[in-house]
Amino acid sequence: MIIKTTNLCWQWPRQTARLRFPDISLPAGEHLFIHGPSGSGKTTLLSLLSGLNRATLGSIRVHGQDLARLSGSARDRLRADRTGVIFQQFNLVPYLSALDNVTLPCRLSRHRRQQAGDPADAARQLMTALGLPMETFTRKAPELSTGQQQRVAAARALIGAPPLILADEPTSALDVVNRDRFVALLLEQAARTGSSVVFVSHDPALASHFGNHLELLTETETEANP
């Protein structure tokens, strides 16, 4: 299993309300679509799966590792080496070119760099496969359209063939045609390396692209006082 969670809960600091998530068992190479309204904990769940936050209760195993047993630095290293993340706002480095943004994970992770071979060549191949014109490769991130920034963010997540891609509503700013085209391209590139994709969205229309589905609700529970 690329992801295995059991009895997972998240509680905000100094609050009694907490989110309880359904259990997840995702085999390597398969994809999962997570949907639900705002406030249902979609981004929180991704932050737990990526190791950015620790669960309040329950267990998370990602890449065969029990995240609760890892230090913060070990979780950071596991994420850098084996997980690609596509943020909702893309989080591209504004002073870097599109190409340099894509190769950035290879500068931060020796494992991703070795997997990529020649990072610049791997980046150009991914960017081309995702429909980015060659003239955009040297442009800074703010000079790109929203759709182009989205594809750069996807290429950055995919470079070095990480086994897991976490995507946090990356299509929220796109029209229907470009939205569906992007998801199809993302899954096509992930299939080339056998990577699993966990894709979060509030839009249930995207579910048809995925073999596994998980719906989150907005309900929270309150911790009982002792």
N, C-alpha and C positions, 0 to 999 in steps of 0.2 A: 504494500500500500504506500502510495506517495503521501497520503494524508490519512490519519486516523485520529478522530477526536471522540471523547466520551464524557458525558455529563458536564459539558463546558459552560462556564458562567463567567460573566464580567460584571464587576461592581465598581462604580465610580468612587474615587477617594472621598471619604467623609460623607457618603450618602448611603441610604439604606436600600434604594432601588437598584435592581440588577437585572441584566439580560441573561436569559438562558437559551442556549443554542441547541438545535437538533444535532444528534451524532452524525459524523461524516466518516465514510469509508470510501476513499477514492483510489482505485487501482492506478498504478503507474501507466501513463500513456492515455488515460481517459480524461474527459473534460467535465467540468461542473459549472452549471449556471445557477447563480444565487440571485434571487430577486426579492423585492419587498419595498414597501413605502419608506419615505424618509423617517428616520428615527427608529427603524427596526434593527439597527446594529450591523448593517452590511460592512461599512468601513471598519468598525470595531472588530468584526470577525476577521477581516483580512489582516489587520494589525496583529491579531493573536497568531494567525497562521504564519505570518512572516517573522514572528519573534520580536517585533517591535515592542509589544506589551506582553506581560505575563497574565495568564488566566487567574481569576480569583479562585475558582474551583474547577475540578475536572482535569483531564489530561489531553495533551496534544502531542502526537508523534508526526513529524514531518521529515521526509528523507530517512525514515527509520530511526530518527533521533527523538528522544523524550525532551521536549523543549524546557520543561520544568527543571531538568537536571543540568542544564547548560548555563554557564555564566552569561552575562550580557555581552561580553566580547566574543564568546563562542557562538552565541546566536547571531551576532553581526557577521561573523566570518562565514557561518553556514548560509546565511542569506546572500552574502556577496558572491559566494562560490556557486551556489546551487539554485538560487531563486531569482527570476527576473520579475520586476515590478513595473506596471504601467499605472501611473498615478492619474487621477481624474483631471488635475490641472497640468499634467505632463511633467512638470518640474525639470524642464530643460535648463542647462546652464546658459544664461543669456550671452555671455561673452565668448562662447565656443561656437565653432561652426557646427552644422548639422552632422558632418562626418565625425568630428571630435566628440560630439555628444554621444553618438552611437558607440564609439570605441571606449568610452569612459569606463565601463565595467571591467574591461581588460586591463586598464591601468590600476584598478583597485583590487583585482583578484588575479593571482597567478594562474589559478585553475581555469578561469574563464579565458585567459590569454592563451593558455596551452590548447584549450579546446578549439579556439578560433583559428589557430595557426597564424596566419598573417591577419591581425585585427583590421587593418585598413581595407584589405581586399575582402575580408568577410563582411565588413560593414557595407562596402559598395554593393556587394551581391545582395545583401538583405534589403538595402534601400531600393535597389532596382526592382527586386521581387515584390516589394510593397508599393510599387507605383510611384516612387519619387523620381522626378527628372534629374538628370545628372547636374544641371545648373544649380540645383538647390543644395548640393553637397557642401559647397563652400560658404553658403549663406549662414549668417548668425541666426540663432533661434527666433529673435523678435522679427526678423525679416520674412519669416515663413507664415503661410496661412495656417488657420487652425487645423485643417485636414492634413497639411504637411507636417506640422508639429506632432500631430497624433501618430503619424507613420514613423517619424524619427523616434518617438518614445517607444513604439512597438519594436523597432529594430534594436534599440538599446537593450530592451528586455530580452530579446531573442539571441543576441550575440553570445557566442560561447556555448550555445546549446544547453542552458540550464534545464534540469528535469522538470521544473515547476515555474509556471508563469502566473502571477497574480495581477488581475486587471480590475481597477476600481473605477467603474463607470466611465471608461475612456471615450464612449460614443455620445455622451450627453449633449454635446454641442453640434452634432451633425444631423443633417437631414436623413430621411429614411433610406434613400438610395445609397448614400455614402456610408451610412451606418452599417447596412447589411454587407456592403462590399468590404468594408474594413474587417468585420468579424470573420468573413469567409477567408480573407487573406491571412489574418492572424492564425486561424486554425490550420490553414494549409501549410504555413511555415512551421508551426509547432509539430505537425504530423511528420515533417521531413526529419526531425530529430527525435521523435517519440516523446516530446515534452507534454506534460499535462497542463491544461489551462483552467484556472478558476476565475470565472468572469462574473463580476457583480454589476447589476443594473436594476433600476426601478422599472424598466420597460419589459414586460413579459413577452412582447412580440419577438424578442431575440431568442427565446427558449428553443425554437425549432432548430437552431444551429447546434444544440448540445444534447448529448445522450443522457446526462444526469442533471437533475433539477433539485433545488432546495429553496423553499419559500420561507422567508422570515416574517414574523408578525411584529406589531409595535407593542405587544404586551410586555410589561415588566413585572417582576415580582418584588415584594418587599421583604427584606430580611426580618425575621421575628426577633424581638428583643429578648435577651436571656432572662 
